[in-house]
Amino acid sequence: MPKIFLTSQHDYVFNLDDAKFNNLCLEVENRKCTKMFGSYDFEKLASHYGRIPICPQCGNDKPYKDGKDKNGYQRFRCKCGCRFNLLTNSILSSVKTSLPQWFSMIKLMSYNVPLDLIAEQIGVHHNTALLMRRKLFETVNSWQSKIQLQGVVFIDEIYTFDSERPKNHFGKNIRGINKNKCCIFLAIDQYKHMIMFLVGRGMPTSKRIKDVLLPHLTPGAVLRIVHDGLHAHSKAIIKLGVEDEIHKSAVKDKETLQAMLLINSFCSWVHRYLSRFTGMDTDYLQDYLNWFVYLFRCKQQNEIWPRDERILRHILLATTTLKRKDVPIKREKGRRIIKHKKGWKPKKKKTV
């Protein structure tokens, strides 16, 4: 076993009490953030990235300064009388978590780790970690609306089990494609630009395919569409006016496998990604798909722009808000509420 060499600060660190040691750890994390981003403060970092104060009521972008608030942030006042700060219209407004905690959460989220592990690593409650994840998802919900596919486009569908419809443990379960499975439509072009949308349960209809696919295809920029010959694809292809190339999924020859390699790999990536979030509420499935598409784009350009810094900048410049009270509580579906008349009493069981 190699010898452990002690630094000159060993005795100083080990002689600290718990309170001073925790403060020292906090300052170390702040110094790491300062070295990476230039600051450990949300307001200074947002100003560094180019965020400007905008009135949340009237949208005026030329307010005047109005002192400091209780947290020490610069306060602004608009002509309409609204008072706000630089982070008011963002997901970081009035947060109690620090920048090092958010940075650690972003790094863990980029590896798609479970929520309990995130809460343990950054030192927050499970509900706080869940709220942070919801806030992060809220900033990328509109990301896919900007994506345009070009060249050769591959389309397909995958099916995942719907958590809202539990399995039948006392009888036979329905096999194959049925209403108990969620259908996810996937499209990717030759440049690996991708989109993913939840299009309902069971077999998709041509209208749903057309509604999610056509806004991301520019006429003249798409050469052809490669698919498995599903009838629901035909209307979107005819309306776009491009040629299609059909490769049946049941055929396993070398030419078909080579032609569908990209879309089949894409489907495998998504299946592996969703398997990490077992028991996920289906109401939030689209949020997880949006995050996958955004994260894939960040990883593609990681050499040009570091992934974690790009996500942090995106959060600081986003103009979406989400409070804890705005997060909907999971609905009790299928629960039947019975209202009895006034003065009603349950019948007593007869004893034998």
N, C-alpha and C positions, 0 to 999 in steps of 0.2 A: 504494500500500500504506500503510495507516494506521501512524502512529508508535507504537512500543511504549513505554509508560510503565513505568518501573521503580519498585518500592516501596523504602522505606527499609531493608527487610530483605534486599535483593538481595545485597549484598556478604557479609552474614553467612551466608546459605544457600549461596552458591557457594564459600565458603572452607571449608566443612565437609568432613571426610573421609567415606568411604563408610559407615563404622560409625555415626558420629554422624548422618549424613543419614538412614540407615535408621531409627534410633531416633526422629528427629524426625518422619518419616512415620508411624511407629507411634503416636506420641503425638497426631498430628493426627487419625488415625482414631479413637482413643479419645475425643478431645474431641468429634468428630462424634456418636458413639454416646451420650455423656453428654448432649449437647444434645438429642438426639432422644428418648432413653428414660429419662434420669436417671442412668444408670450404664453403665460399660463392663465390669462384672464379672458373670459368670453368676449367682453366688450372691445378690448384692445385688438384681439385677434379678428373679430368681425370687421372692425374699422380697417385693419391691415388688408383684408381680403376685398375691401371695396363696398361694404354694406353701407347704405345711406339711410338716415332716419326718414320714415314715411308715416304720415298720420294714419292710424288704423280706421278712422271714421270717414274722413273726406279724401284721403289719398294725397294730400299735399306733401311735396318733397322738399319744401323750403321753410321748415319751422325755425324758431329761434330758441336759444338756450335758456333754460329756466332752473339753474342750480343743480344740485345733486339729490338723488333719492336716498333712502335709508341704507341701500347696499353700496353706496358710493359711485353709482353709475351716473353719467351725464343725463340730465332730464331735459326734455324739449317740450315746448308749448306751441300748439298750432293756432291759427287765426280763428278756428272754430271753437277754441276753448279746451280742446283735448290735450291732456298731458301724458307723455309717454317717454320711453328711452329707446336706445338703439335696437334692443332685442325684444321689444314689445310684440311685434307681429312675427314671432318665430316660435319654434318648439322649445327653445331654451329660455323663454320668458318665465321668470320667477322660479327657476329650478334651484333645488338645494344641493344637487350633486355637482362635483367639481369637474374641471376640464380633464384632469388625468383619469377620472372615472369614466367619462364619456369616451376618451380615447381608448381605454382598455376594453370597453364594451364594443366599440367599432371593430377593434382587432379580433375579438372573439366572435363577433357576428360574421366577420368575413370568412371564418372557418365553419360556420353553421353549427356551433356547439349548443347543447341543451341550455334551457333558460336557468335551471338551477345552478349550473356551473358558472354562468355569467354572474348571477347574484352572489355566489360565494367568492368569486375572484375579485369583484370590485367592492365587496363589503356593503351590499344593500339588501333590503328585503325582496322577497320573490315578487310581490306586487309592484315594487318600484322598478325592478328589472323588466317586468312585463310592460309597464308604462313606457319605459325607455325604448323598448323594441317597437311598440306601437307608434311612438313618435318618429322613430327612424323610418318605419314603413310609410308613414304619412308623407314624408318628404319625397319619396320616389314613386308615389302612386301614379303620377302623370308622366313618368319617364317614357313609357312605351308609346305614348301618343306622338312623340317626335321621330320615331324610327321609321325609315323608308327602306324597303327591300329592293334590290337591284339585281340585274343579271339573271342567273338561273336560281329559281326559288323552289325549295322543297317543303312540302306540307304533309302533315300527318296528325293523328290523334292518339292520346294515351288515356287510360282509364285508371282511376284510383278509388279506393273504397270510401264511401261517404260515412263519416263518423256520426252523422245525425241519424243514420238508419242502422242500428246495431244488428249483428249477425243473429241468426236463429240458432240457439244452442240446443234446441229440443226437436229439431227436424232438419229437413234438407234445405240447404241454401241454393238460391238460383245461381246457375253457372253462366259464364259468358257475359256478354254486354247486356246490362239491364238497368232499370231505374234506380238501383241501389248503388250505382257507381257514378262518380263525377267524370265528365268528359272534359279534357283539356286539349285545346287546339294549339298546335305548334307550327311555326313557319321559320325557316332559316334560309338565307341566300348563300351564294358561293363565297361571299366575303365574311361570313359568320355573323351577320346582323340578324337578330332573332326577335320574335314576339311569341308570347304565350298568353292565352286567355281561357278562362273557365266559360264553357258554352252550354252549361246545363248538365242534366243527368241522362244517361243512356245514349243512344245513337244521336248524333247532332243533326239538325235540320239544315237545309241549304240556305235558309234565310240567316241563321246565326253565323254560318261560315262566311257568308257574303258580308255581313255587318262588321265582323272583326278583321277580315282579310283585306277588303278593298281599300279602306282608308290608309293602308300601309304600302300600297302598290301604286307607283306612278306610271301611267300609260306611256309606252315608248322606252321606259327604263328596264322593263322586265322582258327577257328574251323568251323564256318558257317556264312552265310550272311542272315539276316532277311530283307525282303522287301515286297512290295505290289504287286508283280507279274507283273510289267511293262516289256514289251517286250525288251526295251532297256537295261535292266539289265542283260539279259541272256548271252550275249557274254562275258562280263567281268567275270561272275561267272564261265562259262565253261572254259575260258582260265586259271583262277586261280586254277581250279580243286578242289573246295570245295563244300559241300552240301549247299543247300539254304532252307529257310523256308519262305513260302508265307502266308501272311495274307492280304486279300483284304480290301481295305479302306472302301468299301461300307458296309461291315459286321460290326455290332455294338455289337456283343456278348461279354460276359465278358472275355473269353479267348483271343480274338483278341485284345481287348483294353489293357489287361494286358501285352501281348507280345510286343505291339507297344507303350507302355507308354513312354519309354525313347526317341525314335525318334520323337514321337508326341510332347513331352515337348520341345525338341530341336527346332522343327519347330515353336512352339509358342514363344520361347525366341527370335528367329531371327525375326519373324514378329513384335514383340513388340519393338525390337531394331531398326529396319528399319523405324518404324512409327515415330520415333523422328526426322528423317531427311527428311521431306517432301520437294519435289521440288529438290532433289539431282540429280546432273548430272549423267546419267548412265555410263559415261566414268570412273567415280571414284567409281562405286559400288563395284568392287573387293577390292579396298583399304579399304572400310568400313568393308567388310567381314573379311579381314586379321586382322584388328584391333580388331574385336569381338573375334576371335579365340585366339589372343595373350592375350587380357585382361582377357578372361575366364581362361586361364592357370595361369595368375598372381594371380587372385582371389582365385584359388584353393590352391595355396601355400602361401597364405598371412600370415599364422601363422609361417611358416618356414622362409619366406623372405618377409618383408613388401613390399606391392605392389608398392607404389610410388617410393621408393628407388630403387627397381628393374628396373622400367621403366627408371628412370633417369640414372642408370648405363648402361642400354642397349643403350641409346642415346649417351652417352659419348664414348662408345667403338665401336659404329657402324662406318663403313668405307664408308658410302654412303654420297653423297653430293647433294644438291638441292639449286639452286639460284632462286631469284625472276624471272629472265629472262627465266629460264628453265621451269617455270610453264606455260603450254599451255593455251592460251586464249580460252575461250569457242567458238567453231566454230559456224558460222552462217549457219546451215544446211538448205537445201532446198531453199536457196536464189539463184535466177537465175540472173546471171550477163549478161547484154546485151551490146555488143560493137557495136557502130554505126560507119558508115563510116565518113571519114573526110569531113567536110562541111555540115553534116546532120543537119537539123533543124526540130523541131516538127511542125506538121501541125496545122494551126489555125482552131478553130472550127467556123463553119458557124453560124452566128447570124441570127435569124428569125426576 
